Amino acid sequence: MSHLTELMINDITIGEGKAAEKGALITCKYTGKLADGSVFDSAEAFQVVISAKRVIQGWYQGIIGDNPMKVGGKRELSVPANLGYGERQIGDKIPANSDLFFEIELLEVLTRDD
């Protein structure tokens, strides 16, 4: 099975709201799948501070990279293993060296100014 070599971003819906930025508290709805289509995780309202230490690099680059997501936006991220969990196995659902596929809908962005 061939592996992804780089992060791929596909915007399904372009958001009109506030843009995600480093250090912001985001709320998103997401589904995470493996290459075979099996779902390893999903949430209706997942909150996380978007920083390089709190999320996998694929999320960090895919949510606030060159083209930050905006509230109301929906995006697919195809994350190569080296920007996911790499050689680590995560629980019994994510094998080592797994490419990860996410559909993310950005529901809210809170920054320190709010």
Wavefront OBJ file of the C-alpha trace (Angstrom):
o trace
v 0.000 0.000 0.000
v 1.423 3.357 -0.973
v 1.710 5.984 1.696
v 1.049 9.690 1.480
v 4.161 11.804 1.103
v 2.655 15.176 1.987
v -0.316 16.766 3.693
v -3.269 17.183 1.349
v -6.010 19.712 2.079
v -9.371 19.721 0.344
v -11.872 22.442 1.218
v -15.445 21.174 1.005
v -16.993 24.404 2.296
v -15.151 27.705 2.726
v -16.013 29.270 6.068
v -17.115 32.880 6.393
v -16.379 33.346 10.092
v -13.325 33.945 12.226
v -10.077 32.328 11.092
v -8.282 29.762 13.226
v -4.923 30.936 14.548
v -2.128 29.588 16.685
v -3.088 29.484 20.355
v -6.829 29.815 19.694
v -9.321 27.502 21.371
v -11.186 25.837 18.549
v -14.347 23.758 18.617
v -14.781 21.379 15.732
v -16.774 18.399 14.586
v -14.599 15.729 13.042
v -14.269 12.161 11.872
v -10.919 10.407 11.602
v -10.437 7.402 9.338
v -7.657 5.064 8.324
v -6.760 4.325 4.692
v -9.145 1.335 4.667
v -12.040 3.644 5.576
v -12.446 2.429 9.160
v -13.314 5.192 11.626
v -10.879 5.444 14.551
v -12.286 8.562 16.172
v -15.037 11.143 15.863
v -16.537 13.945 17.908
v -19.473 16.325 17.596
v -17.889 19.189 19.549
v -14.166 18.652 20.169
v -12.364 21.546 21.863
v -8.604 21.961 21.668
v -6.052 24.753 21.786
v -4.472 24.738 18.352
v -0.736 24.587 18.959
v 2.116 22.411 17.755
v 2.230 20.694 21.157
v -1.500 19.945 21.515
v -2.410 18.479 18.118
v -0.703 16.343 15.492
v 1.320 18.296 12.918
v -1.175 17.387 10.198
v -3.921 19.212 12.096
v -1.658 22.119 13.000
v -0.567 22.678 9.401
v -3.937 21.709 7.949
v -6.044 24.015 10.120
v -3.847 27.109 10.532
v -1.196 26.671 7.820
v -0.962 28.757 4.634
v -4.738 28.865 4.293
v -6.335 28.943 7.778
v -9.784 27.442 8.219
v -12.612 29.819 9.075
v -15.673 29.144 11.211
v -18.323 27.415 9.140
v -15.721 25.758 6.953
v -15.439 22.053 6.239
v -12.146 20.537 5.206
v -10.690 17.146 4.452
v -7.142 16.512 5.608
v -5.106 13.598 4.288
v -2.272 13.342 6.799
v 0.859 11.302 6.080
v 2.080 9.185 8.996
v 5.066 11.471 9.664
v 2.637 14.356 10.366
v 0.346 12.078 12.398
v 1.567 9.638 15.011
v 4.526 8.323 13.017
v 5.886 5.038 14.291
v 3.728 5.075 17.425
v 0.718 2.818 17.661
v -2.207 4.615 19.298
v -4.456 2.320 21.288
v -5.845 -0.600 19.336
v -7.313 1.516 16.543
v -4.341 3.287 14.942
v -1.466 1.035 13.828
v 2.088 2.388 13.600
v 2.957 4.312 10.409
v -0.699 5.016 9.563
v -1.800 7.723 7.167
v -4.828 9.477 8.683
v -7.835 10.993 6.954
v -9.987 13.606 8.655
v -13.109 15.528 7.825
v -13.212 18.613 10.025
v -15.936 21.221 10.403
v -14.843 24.320 12.297
v -17.619 25.419 14.675
v -15.975 28.119 16.814
v -12.700 29.965 17.286
v -11.925 31.756 20.545
v -8.826 33.927 20.840
v -7.446 35.887 23.753
v -9.128 39.046 22.453
v -12.619 37.565 22.826
l 1 2 3 4 5 6 7 8 9 10 11 12 13 14 15 16 17 18 19 20 21 22 23 24 25 26 27 28 29 30 31 32 33 34 35 36 37 38 39 40 41 42 43 44 45 46 47 48 49 50 51 52 53 54 55 56 57 58 59 60 61 62 63 64 65 66 67 68 69 70 71 72 73 74 75 76 77 78 79 80 81 82 83 84 85 86 87 88 89 90 91 92 93 94 95 96 97 98 99 100 101 102 103 104 105 106 107 108 109 110 111 112 113 114
